[in-house]
Amino acid sequence: MQKHRIHSMSFGSVYPHYVAKAVKKGRNPTEGDENHPWLTGYTQEKLNAQIEEQTNMEDFFGEAPKPNPSRSLITGVICGVRVEEVEDPLMREIRYLDKLIDELAKGKAMEKILRK
């Protein structure tokens, strides 16, 4: 299976777009930062290091210290694709994060976004 080009993109180049989407919809930039540690287990310091080091998406998710087991509860459509039906494991992780940011931008409460 050929890799999608997003696999080699740096997380640091995509991250500002996540923040911008949340801010554009009136959310606090730090609210988006709650999604990443919840999903991956990165501390804020390690997340910042990943951004600074321009770690690619494949390594960012592959080296995640503690992927949240509840991430499989993230369902729905993002970019016209049902998250739970994405077969490529890395693309599914990326879509999980996309969906969390999308829910944040739509005004959903953090408790619901983080499946608490």
MARPA-940185 format. One line per 5 residues: their letters; for each residue x, y, z of N, C-alpha, C, CB. Coordinates in Angstrom, 3 decimals. Glycine has a CB too. Layout:
REM residues N
a = X Y Z X Y Z X Y Z X Y Z | ...
This chain:
REM residues 116
mqkhr = 0.837 -1.181 0.000 0.000 0.000 0.000 0.882 1.245 0.000 -0.953 -0.002 1.215 | 0.617 2.149 -0.913 1.399 3.372 -1.011 0.994 4.334 0.102 1.213 4.032 -2.396 | 1.989 4.969 0.713 1.720 5.908 1.799 1.115 7.191 1.259 3.001 6.216 2.577 | 0.209 7.739 2.034 -0.380 9.035 1.708 0.664 10.105 2.050 -1.741 9.273 2.493 | 0.647 11.200 1.329 1.662 12.236 1.552 1.581 12.863 2.942 1.525 13.318 0.508
ihsms = 0.431 12.791 3.596 0.330 13.369 4.939 1.189 12.589 5.938 -1.139 13.387 5.406 | 1.491 11.333 5.657 2.325 10.533 6.554 3.701 11.174 6.748 2.481 9.107 6.005 | 4.218 11.799 5.700 5.558 12.377 5.783 5.541 13.869 6.136 6.283 12.173 4.469 | 4.370 14.463 6.212 4.290 15.880 6.600 4.659 16.014 8.069 2.863 16.460 6.336 | 5.262 17.137 8.419 5.629 17.326 9.817 4.405 17.726 10.624 6.737 18.386 9.954
fgsvy = 4.340 17.193 11.825 3.244 17.549 12.724 3.271 19.051 12.987 3.339 16.757 14.058 | 4.478 19.611 13.104 4.623 21.043 13.353 4.056 21.915 12.247 6.062 21.373 13.545 | 4.000 21.404 11.024 3.440 22.197 9.932 1.913 22.126 9.910 4.003 21.720 8.595 | 1.346 21.077 10.486 -0.102 20.897 10.515 -0.705 21.518 11.779 -0.457 19.402 10.434 | 0.033 21.467 12.856 -0.444 21.936 14.161 -1.040 23.355 14.124 0.696 21.898 15.153
phyva = -0.383 24.336 13.496 -0.962 25.686 13.478 -2.348 25.741 12.825 -0.028 26.630 12.749 | -2.604 24.840 11.904 -3.914 24.803 11.242 -4.998 24.302 12.208 -3.857 23.897 9.984 | -4.621 23.356 13.063 -5.550 22.886 14.093 -5.910 24.038 15.035 -4.934 21.703 14.890 | -4.891 24.750 15.481 -5.105 25.869 16.401 -5.946 26.951 15.731 -3.756 26.454 16.872 | -5.601 27.291 14.501 -6.318 28.342 13.774 -7.794 27.993 13.601 -5.673 28.575 12.406
kavkk = -8.091 26.740 13.330 -9.479 26.329 13.149 -10.274 26.539 14.435 -9.553 24.858 12.712 | -9.698 26.184 15.563 -10.380 26.358 16.845 -10.555 27.837 17.170 -9.599 25.658 17.967 | -9.516 28.632 16.971 -9.564 30.062 17.282 -10.557 30.777 16.374 -8.168 30.692 17.143 | -10.577 30.413 15.108 -11.494 31.023 14.148 -12.949 30.861 14.587 -11.294 30.408 12.762 | -13.232 29.764 15.266 -14.589 29.490 15.734 -14.825 29.965 17.168 -14.874 28.008 15.638
grnpt = -13.879 30.795 17.679 -14.078 31.402 18.990 -13.593 30.589 20.173 -15.492 31.681 19.173 | -12.835 29.554 19.936 -12.314 28.751 21.044 -10.938 29.258 21.440 -12.248 27.252 20.662 | -10.560 28.939 22.652 -9.269 29.324 23.205 -8.198 28.407 22.612 -9.278 29.248 24.771 | -7.048 28.964 22.182 -5.995 28.113 21.596 -5.542 26.985 22.524 -4.798 28.964 21.230 | -5.573 27.201 23.810 -5.122 26.164 24.742 -6.110 25.007 24.851 -4.895 26.767 26.114
egden = -7.364 25.227 24.469 -8.330 24.127 24.490 -7.924 23.036 23.506 -9.743 24.641 24.160 | -7.438 23.441 22.360 -6.977 22.464 21.375 -5.810 21.652 21.890 -6.587 23.157 20.092 | -5.009 22.267 22.733 -3.854 21.560 23.287 -4.263 20.446 24.246 -2.942 22.539 24.002 | -5.506 20.438 24.693 -5.978 19.348 25.542 -6.231 18.086 24.717 -7.258 19.763 26.284 | -6.563 18.268 23.448 -6.854 17.122 22.574 -5.632 16.254 22.316 -7.411 17.607 21.254
hpwlt = -4.512 16.882 22.026 -3.308 16.139 21.646 -2.808 15.229 22.767 -2.208 17.107 21.247 | -2.628 15.747 24.003 -2.183 14.854 25.082 -3.196 13.750 25.387 -1.918 15.661 26.344 | -4.481 14.082 25.330 -5.501 13.067 25.595 -5.395 11.933 24.579 -6.914 13.692 25.557 | -5.233 12.284 23.322 -5.200 11.292 22.254 -3.910 10.479 22.248 -5.376 11.971 20.920 | -2.782 11.139 22.472 -1.471 10.503 22.269 -0.689 10.178 23.538 -0.641 11.379 21.427
gytqe = -0.962 10.887 24.619 -0.194 10.697 25.852 1.021 11.602 25.953 0.245 9.273 25.958 | 1.260 12.451 24.948 2.372 13.398 25.029 2.076 14.447 26.098 2.625 14.075 23.654 | 3.096 14.786 26.893 2.963 15.933 27.779 3.069 17.190 26.913 4.059 15.918 28.919 | 2.712 18.331 27.466 2.797 19.560 26.682 4.248 19.836 26.273 2.228 20.752 27.485 | 5.187 19.548 27.149 6.602 19.751 26.823 7.039 18.864 25.653 7.477 19.463 28.054
klnaq = 6.650 17.601 25.701 7.037 16.668 24.625 6.297 16.990 23.333 6.753 15.210 25.042 | 5.073 17.471 23.455 4.330 17.895 22.272 5.047 19.066 21.612 2.878 18.282 22.642 | 5.465 20.036 22.422 6.206 21.189 21.892 7.516 20.747 21.237 6.494 22.204 23.015 | 8.174 19.753 21.827 9.425 19.241 21.247 9.156 18.592 19.891 10.096 18.220 22.205 | 8.072 17.851 19.782 7.715 17.221 18.506 7.460 18.284 17.435 6.465 16.321 18.675
ieeqt = 6.811 19.370 17.836 6.534 20.467 16.905 7.837 21.117 16.472 5.596 21.515 17.549 | 8.696 21.409 17.437 9.976 22.068 17.149 10.888 21.198 16.285 10.687 22.423 18.452 | 10.887 19.903 16.539 11.743 18.981 15.783 11.179 18.648 14.405 11.941 17.701 16.567 | 9.989 19.131 14.110 9.337 18.877 12.815 9.174 17.376 12.560 10.150 19.517 11.672 | 8.799 16.647 13.614 8.569 15.209 13.511 7.442 14.947 12.522 8.234 14.598 14.896
nmedf = 7.642 13.968 11.635 6.581 13.688 10.668 5.407 12.996 11.366 7.116 12.811 9.506 | 4.261 13.001 10.694 3.030 12.471 11.284 3.165 10.986 11.632 1.855 12.677 10.325 | 3.847 10.241 10.773 4.020 8.814 11.027 4.776 8.581 12.329 4.758 8.148 9.862 | 5.862 9.305 12.537 6.640 9.151 13.770 5.919 9.757 14.965 8.015 9.797 13.614 | 5.224 10.870 14.747 4.485 11.520 15.832 3.493 10.534 16.457 3.742 12.780 15.310
fgeap = 2.700 9.887 15.636 1.721 8.942 16.169 2.368 7.605 16.522 0.593 8.725 15.162 | 3.370 7.187 15.763 4.045 5.924 16.035 4.809 5.914 17.344 4.977 5.605 14.923 | 5.310 7.078 17.737 6.082 7.192 18.975 5.241 7.731 20.130 7.288 8.092 18.756 | 3.948 7.858 19.929 3.074 8.383 20.987 3.257 7.547 22.248 1.577 8.380 20.537 | 3.535 8.211 23.375 3.847 7.467 24.591 2.692 6.642 25.153 4.308 8.412 25.630
kpnps = 1.470 7.143 25.013 0.347 6.421 25.614 -0.942 6.743 24.864 0.202 6.779 27.113 | -1.139 6.116 23.696 -2.386 6.354 22.965 -3.590 5.991 23.831 -2.409 5.543 21.651 | -4.543 6.885 23.881 -5.708 6.703 24.734 -6.588 5.566 24.207 -6.514 8.009 24.825 | -6.877 4.573 25.057 -7.719 3.467 24.598 -9.140 3.919 24.243 -7.779 2.387 25.668 | -9.579 5.037 24.763 -10.921 5.550 24.468 -11.006 6.239 23.113 -11.351 6.513 25.546
rslit = -9.892 6.346 22.405 -9.921 7.023 21.110 -10.803 6.284 20.114 -8.511 7.158 20.554 | -11.017 4.998 20.342 -11.892 4.247 19.441 -13.354 4.683 19.576 -11.770 2.748 19.719 | -13.665 5.463 20.608 -15.018 5.994 20.773 -15.267 7.196 19.858 -15.254 6.392 22.233 | -14.227 7.676 19.216 -14.363 8.800 18.290 -14.953 8.260 16.999 -12.985 9.515 18.032 | -16.145 8.715 16.698 -16.835 8.260 15.499 -17.411 9.460 14.763 -17.950 7.245 15.851
gvicg = -17.873 9.216 13.578 -18.496 10.276 12.800 -17.746 10.526 11.510 -18.571 11.550 13.610 | -18.175 11.561 10.826 -17.630 11.873 9.510 -16.711 13.088 9.588 -18.763 12.122 8.501 | -15.559 12.958 8.958 -14.627 14.073 8.817 -14.090 14.005 7.390 -13.455 14.014 9.894 | -14.154 15.105 6.688 -13.722 15.162 5.291 -14.443 14.121 4.428 -12.211 14.953 5.202 | -15.704 13.879 4.747 -16.509 12.957 3.964 -16.239 11.491 4.206 -16.313 13.235 2.556
vrvee = -15.447 11.181 5.239 -15.078 9.796 5.530 -15.475 9.467 6.969 -13.548 9.564 5.308 | -16.066 8.302 7.168 -16.390 7.851 8.528 -15.088 7.429 9.207 -17.434 6.663 8.511 | -14.790 8.077 10.314 -13.539 7.843 11.044 -13.376 6.370 11.396 -13.495 8.693 12.318 | -14.437 5.758 11.875 -14.346 4.378 12.339 -14.144 3.376 11.201 -15.589 4.021 13.110 | -14.300 3.807 9.966 -14.127 2.914 8.824 -12.780 3.063 8.115 -15.225 3.152 7.842
vedpl = -11.939 3.964 8.586 -10.632 4.172 7.974 -9.762 2.950 8.278 -9.961 5.492 8.498 | -9.271 2.294 7.234 -8.518 1.052 7.409 -7.051 1.274 7.773 -8.597 0.237 6.153 | -6.419 2.274 7.188 -5.008 2.553 7.471 -4.894 3.061 8.910 -4.417 3.600 6.455 | -4.170 2.348 9.782 -4.089 2.736 11.195 -3.568 4.158 11.414 -3.202 1.769 11.930 | -2.559 4.569 10.651 -2.030 5.919 10.820 -3.055 6.958 10.375 -0.723 6.088 10.030
mreir = -3.691 6.726 9.254 -4.693 7.670 8.769 -5.858 7.755 9.756 -5.198 7.256 7.368 | -6.205 6.646 10.392 -7.267 6.661 11.397 -6.869 7.555 12.573 -7.573 5.223 11.888 | -5.609 7.453 13.021 -5.133 8.307 14.118 -5.216 9.781 13.723 -3.680 7.939 14.505 | -4.812 10.083 12.508 -4.868 11.459 12.013 -6.318 11.933 11.969 -4.216 11.568 10.609 | -7.211 11.093 11.514 -8.636 11.452 11.439 -9.247 11.601 12.832 -9.414 10.391 10.639
yldkl = -8.779 10.806 13.786 -9.236 10.994 15.169 -8.925 12.420 15.616 -8.564 9.959 16.126 | -7.698 12.840 15.386 -7.305 14.191 15.786 -8.101 15.239 15.015 -5.802 14.401 15.563 | -8.281 15.035 13.731 -9.102 15.954 12.926 -10.507 16.074 13.515 -9.180 15.470 11.455 | -11.080 14.951 13.893 -12.447 14.934 14.426 -12.511 15.667 15.762 -12.948 13.484 14.592 | -11.510 15.473 16.617 -11.487 16.176 17.905 -11.442 17.686 17.697 -10.280 15.722 18.747
idela = -10.603 18.130 16.785 -10.496 19.567 16.495 -11.790 20.082 15.881 -9.310 19.848 15.547 | -12.400 19.302 15.013 -13.659 19.680 14.392 -14.753 19.856 15.453 -14.079 18.627 13.352 | -14.822 18.929 16.386 -15.813 19.028 17.463 -15.558 20.250 18.334 -15.797 17.761 18.324 | -14.293 20.535 18.602 -13.931 21.722 19.370 -14.389 22.979 18.645 -12.413 21.769 19.617 | -14.110 23.048 17.368 -14.483 24.212 16.565 -15.996 24.382 16.480 -13.899 24.093 15.165
kgkam = -16.725 23.291 16.575 -18.186 23.365 16.510 -18.820 23.717 17.856 -18.744 22.047 16.017 | -17.980 23.919 18.883 -18.490 24.369 20.173 -18.854 23.279 21.158 -19.661 25.196 19.955 | -18.507 22.062 20.862 -18.811 20.952 21.759 -18.020 21.110 23.059 -18.487 19.594 21.082 | -18.596 20.711 24.168 -17.932 20.811 25.477 -16.731 19.870 25.535 -18.925 20.483 26.623 | -15.663 20.302 26.192 -14.440 19.503 26.276 -14.702 18.128 26.896 -13.382 20.249 27.090
ekilr = -15.597 18.038 27.876 -15.885 16.739 28.502 -16.409 15.743 27.472 -16.910 16.904 29.645 | -17.234 16.241 26.534 -17.782 15.369 25.496 -16.730 15.066 24.432 -19.019 16.012 24.851 | -15.939 16.071 24.083 -14.888 15.867 23.081 -13.909 14.794 23.553 -14.138 17.193 22.798 | -13.548 14.848 24.828 -12.572 13.917 25.369 -13.215 12.631 25.882 -11.796 14.579 26.479 | -14.456 12.425 25.519 -15.188 11.194 25.830 -15.133 10.845 27.300 -14.642 10.046 25.025
k = -15.394 11.834 28.153 -15.383 11.597 29.607 -16.754 11.215 30.087 -14.894 12.834 30.365
